[in-house]
């Protein structure tokens, strides 16, 4: 039983690190495409949809370049099935 728990915790650890890395990459791509810095705490992903919490001016600039940002994310993370 303890082996199952250890395996589960190892998978959870890998998932948490990849989520953190994913948020870092989203912030870097947004910075690259829009020249606006974005904090990792502003990024959420749920069921293939990425939500960014930011001010309206920055959000409109991100929406203007949405397809570029999504295309880059899809090419770097094909297993994530990013839809929007």
N, C-alpha and C positions, 0 to 999 in steps of 0.2 A: 504494500500500500504506500509506503513512503517513497518508493521509486516512482509511482504515478504522480505523487505530489511534486517530487523534484522535477519530473519532466514537464508538468504543467507550469511550474514556476519559471523554468528555463524558457518555455515558449512565451510566457507573459513578459519576461524580461526583454526578449528579442522584439516583441511587439511594441513595447513601450519605447525602446530605443529607436525603432524604425519610425514610429509616430513623431518623435522629436526630430529626427533627421528629415522626415517629410516636411514638417512645418518650417524647418530651416531652409529647405530647398524652395518652398513656396515663397518665403520672404525674399530669398535671393533672386528668384525669377521675377517677382513683382518689382524689385529694385532695378533689375536689369532692363525691364521693359518700360517702366514708368518713371524711373529715377526718384521714386518715393520710397523711403525706408518704411518697413512694416515690422511690427513686433510679433514675435512668435505667439504671444498670448492672444493675438487678434485673429488667429487662424483656427478654424474648426473644419473637420471633415466628417460627414455622416452619409453613408450609403451612396458614395460616389459624388456627392455634392460638397463643394468647398464654400464655406462662408467666411467672409472677411469683415471684421468689425472695424470701421474706420470713419473718418469724417466725410461729409458729402462730396467735397471737392476731389479728394483722393479717390473715393469710390467711383465717381464719374470717369475719372481718368483710367481707372482699372477696367471699368466696363467698356470703355473705348478700345482697349487693347485685350479684351477678354479672350478672343479666339487665339491670339498669339500666345498668351499665358497658358491657356488650356492645352494648346498643341504641344508646347514645350513640356508641360507636366505629363501629358499622355505618352510622349516619346520616352521620357525618363522613367515613368512608372506604369508600364503597360498592364501589370497585374492588378492594379488598383481600380481599374474600370471607372475612371473619372468621367462623369457625364456633364457636370455643370460647375 
